[in-house]
Amino acid sequence: MHFEIVRLDDVNGTAVDSTVVNAASVERIVLSAAETGQRLLIRPAAENAFPGGDPRADGYAA
């Protein structure tokens, strides 16, 4: 399974950037974000979002 991880702005919570990763990578990214206080939104990625697809293909624009 793949997940879209969206990094959120610390001030207003808007999306700064996003990436699609496999399930094995989620824990590493979450631990790294926790160390720095970074805010994340994590959600299942669209089926066609990885590999080679655009994670914003479902209408979401980061």
C-alpha positions as a Python dict, from the first residue, in 0.01 Angstrom:
ca = {
    (1, 'M'): (0, 0, 0),
    (2, 'H'): (115, 355, -72),
    (3, 'F'): (51, 673, 120),
    (4, 'E'): (58, 1040, 32),
    (5, 'I'): (243, 1244, 292),
    (6, 'V'): (172, 1616, 284),
    (7, 'R'): (397, 1855, 474),
    (8, 'L'): (191, 2135, 630),
    (9, 'D'): (286, 2495, 698),
    (10, 'D'): (346, 2555, 1069),
    (11, 'V'): (155, 2884, 1073),
    (12, 'N'): (-165, 2823, 878),
    (13, 'G'): (-166, 2449, 806),
    (14, 'T'): (-174, 2479, 428),
    (15, 'A'): (2, 2216, 217),
    (16, 'V'): (365, 2298, 141),
    (17, 'D'): (457, 1988, -60),
    (18, 'S'): (369, 1622, -89),
    (19, 'T'): (518, 1287, -176),
    (20, 'V'): (391, 933, -225),
    (21, 'V'): (575, 656, -40),
    (22, 'N'): (533, 288, 32),
    (23, 'A'): (409, 173, 371),
    (24, 'A'): (758, 77, 488),
    (25, 'S'): (876, 439, 457),
    (26, 'V'): (594, 599, 657),
    (27, 'E'): (738, 524, 1003),
    (28, 'R'): (1078, 671, 916),
    (29, 'I'): (919, 990, 783),
    (30, 'V'): (689, 1026, 1083),
    (31, 'L'): (977, 981, 1329),
    (32, 'S'): (1183, 1239, 1144),
    (33, 'A'): (894, 1486, 1145),
    (34, 'A'): (836, 1429, 1516),
    (35, 'E'): (1198, 1515, 1594),
    (36, 'T'): (1165, 1853, 1424),
    (37, 'G'): (803, 1929, 1513),
    (38, 'Q'): (697, 1919, 1150),
    (39, 'R'): (323, 1883, 1079),
    (40, 'L'): (214, 1611, 837),
    (41, 'L'): (-105, 1486, 679),
    (42, 'I'): (-92, 1118, 586),
    (43, 'R'): (-355, 948, 373),
    (44, 'P'): (-382, 651, 138),
    (45, 'A'): (-259, 740, -210),
    (46, 'A'): (-467, 699, -520),
    (47, 'E'): (-402, 363, -685),
    (48, 'N'): (-237, 523, -987),
    (49, 'A'): (-22, 762, -782),
    (50, 'F'): (284, 540, -751),
    (51, 'P'): (508, 459, -924),
    (52, 'G'): (524, 708, -1206),
    (53, 'G'): (187, 871, -1141),
    (54, 'D'): (108, 1218, -1018),
    (55, 'P'): (-7, 1206, -651),
    (56, 'R'): (-223, 1510, -721),
    (57, 'A'): (-417, 1336, -1000),
    (58, 'D'): (-722, 1304, -776),
    (59, 'G'): (-772, 1680, -781),
    (60, 'Y'): (-567, 1764, -473),
    (61, 'A'): (-312, 2037, -530),
    (62, 'A'): (-33, 2078, -278),
}
